[in-house]
Amino acid sequence: MSGVPTLPAATLRTFVAGLAALITAVIALGSLVLVTEDGRPAATIQQDGDPAAAGGLRPDPTLPSNSPVIGGPGIQVTPPDLMAISPAAVSMRTLRKIAKLRHVQKVAAADGGTVRVSGTALQLLAVDPAQFRSWTPKAVAEHPEVWSALARDEFVADGGTIKRLGMVLGAEYQLDGGPRLRVAASASLGLPGVDGLVGKDLGRRLGFSSAVVVLVHGDSPSLDAHAVARLLGPKAQVVRVGAAVRRAAAPTPSAPPAQALVGRPESYLELYQRSAGVCPGLSWTVLAAIGQVESGHGRNNGPSSAGALGPMQFMPATWKAYGVDGDGDGDADIWSAYDAVPTAAKYLCANGAGQGGDKLRKAVWFYNHSWDYVDKVLSLADAYARTYS
């Protein structure tokens, strides 16, 4: 991108100095399970990696036994207990050493940098939206616009930054010497010293420094900050995350299901079958085929490159118009299969799917504007019908 600034060493020092005193950051980038020398499971290192793909055109054999996903992968939050700022990229070898320390359960490395708007410095983290979600407070993890905005290369501002600088949601701001960024969403990140988030790819284009932020999650009172500092070197700065941020990130029990549209069946097979009743004339096999093609039945809940979210991959605007509370818990949750599958049936029905034939083909086309996609879904639906008839 022409005209996009890079971060010289002085800017990196500004970023490091600005974050070291206050920062509490959270990053996740995939997972690698380590084992200690005595065979015990060690910590998980978060690293780059794509979630598992949905698979080919064979019906999923686990459909009758797999439980539907509530909230998708990563909904169980894992707040950081220690935060370190390094003056240089932290190697995977060093992350492995940190992961083997006593009481460490999870380690992550993140990119960071400083941009300026009308001379005002903003300290940002660049994250992978599909992987970062599990490290945020539950309210943020369940905020679709945050993850959709990051997937679109837009800016998610911390609530405190919005208030402090008088920013306006939806407005575009010119970076000094760089591109314009749209403030697409705001969230209470609970990250003192961090003004907001951008996607990892945009961070690279902005010249952000790679792997200079290290997060450590584990048994908070027992984690040895000095041991982490020794592994990172004398110029690294390590801070302990406050208890208030940990409490903010703790998950809360979901409300017990009430009488609902489809309830909470124990398997995806039953969920697809019940949800087809939302659209008389629609076969459950079409829903199963879409669920497999879109997310592998909740194994890859996005965001997609276009910003689609959840097990049935809805765009937030479409969800706002069609989303239903399928399990009766009082919330139409784009990340929950119990809500997303009956919503898919409702959306297909609104486009004529219950009438079958060409109307069904057109309804599936409305779901994803590709005739190849239509052929793939309906072929897989036929395979489901043969397998589970």
Secondary structure by P-SEA (a helix, b strand, c coil): cccbbbbcaaaaaaaaaacccbbbbbbbcbbbbbbcccccccbbbbbbbbcccccccccccccccccccccccccbbbbbcbbbbbcccccaaaaaaaaacccccbbbbbcccccccccbbbbbbbbccccccccccccccccaaaaaaaaacbbbbcaaaaaaacccccbbbbcccbbbbbcccccccccccccccccaaaaaaaccccccbbbbbcccccccaaaaaaaacccbbbbbbcaaaaaaaccccccccccccccccccaaaaaaaaacccccccaaaaaaaaaaccccccccccccccccccccccaaaaaaccccccccccccccccaaaaaaaaaaaaaacccccaaaaaaaaaaacccaaaaaaaaaaaaaaaaacc
